[in-house]
Amino acid sequence: MRIVAVIPARYHSTRLPGKPLLEIAGKAMILHVLDRARQVQGLDAVLVATDDERIARVVRESGGEVCMTSADCASGSDRLQEVAKKHSADVYINIQGDEPLLDPKAIEALLTCMRGQDSPAVATLAYALPKAEEHRVRDPNLVKVVCDDKGRALYFSRSPIPYVRDEGTECTYYVHIGVYAYRREALERFGSLPPAPLEQVEKLEQLRLLQAGLSIQVLQTEAFGPGVDTAEDLALVRQIMAGQTLPPSLDQRLSQIKLIITDVDGVLTDGGLYYSAEGECLKRFNARDGLGCVLAQKKGLRLAVLSGRDCQALRTRLKDLGITIFRLGRLEKAQALREIFAESACEPSQAIFLGDDLTDLPAFAACALGACVADAHQDVRQAADLVLASRGGQGALRELLERVLASQGQRLA
């Protein structure tokens, strides 16, 4: 059986133009991927497939083999088909050109699968998303997969799948790694199929196969990477490959949080102010935030409220939630925060502040971390360590509580 690995590489990238040639630890990224692929035991050849002569020149100068393809290829698998017309093989392995930290052992697992009895027509990789990272399940750049009892893919999606309807239900999410092994016949079948509706909606090429009724075997492996999709990814990979000590991740920093301090208007509420005929200030709170506060305090998190306004409606709400640490009607927040730290017996390094407007910026600076709602002021979003998906008054505090607990290996329920 002849097995060929193909690394599709295109120069034009919306977020990182010239991505394959970006320098990492002294050489182009595509060469790091090529080096990793060459370490895979059992391959008969490793090729770089590109339509760009600049990429081809760099690969050839390093002693690598290049297959030139057309500029019209819409996906890596389309580029793979063009390679198959020029290089005969029984199995083709599609390796992403932006994975400089590729694990050769994961590719070897695919090779073993394709050589076995009753081997599949197509196989790919996935890993179980750690509990501490489950907040990432909503990230559309993180493709999720669900499988049947035999490990065959049922569906791939940018949305969270499966959807957990009942809170507290245990669920493991699997993240797809975009490496594929195709038998020659399956690759030819892929090329004969028109783009599928599901593929066009999700922008996921593998859905073309599923919608046509072809099976994709999913092998579970360990996560590797990160891949390079953004400038932030590139900076992180450069640090890793340079052997530098990496700064703690956001999840690592969240895992140290013991105290959550929140603003009120625009965070616990939608920012609207309602006055009765008697001049009483009324506020609309979110029930999900309320239950989250009660459950989080049972898990050991301390909660405090700091607001520039004071009214009876707010005091009643805090009493209902069992929040006893608060400073209300305090526009100057520095001293109020010092008082909260003292009363809660927590250090600033253990605190995160949740806000939405410019007056919250000093509180960000006084705490270890700053978080904001999705509809916060632009300057606040830029200053925040964490921008939530929820808008003010729509469960933002609940989202933050779940995120902090997840970083500590806990769940609300």
Secondary structure, DSSP 8 states (H G I E B T S, - for coil): --EEEEEEE-S--SSSTTGGG-EETTEEHHHHHHHHHHT-TT-SEEEEEES-HHHHHHHHHTT-EEEE--TT--SHHHHHHHHHHHS--SEEEE--TT-TT--HHHHHHHHHHHHSTT--SEEEEEEE--GGGGGGGG-TTS-EEEE-TTSBEEEEESS-SS---STT-----EEEEEEEEEEHHHHHHHHHS---HHHHHHT-THHHHHHTT---EEEE---------SHHHHHHHHHHHTT------HHHHHTT--EEEE-STTTTS-S--EE-TT--EE----HHHHHHHHHHHHTT-EEEEEES---HHHHHHHHHHT--EEEES-S-HHHHHHHHHHHHT--GGGEEEEE-SGGGHHHHHHSSEEEE-TTS-HHHHHH-SEE-SS-TTTTHHHHHHHHHHHHTT----
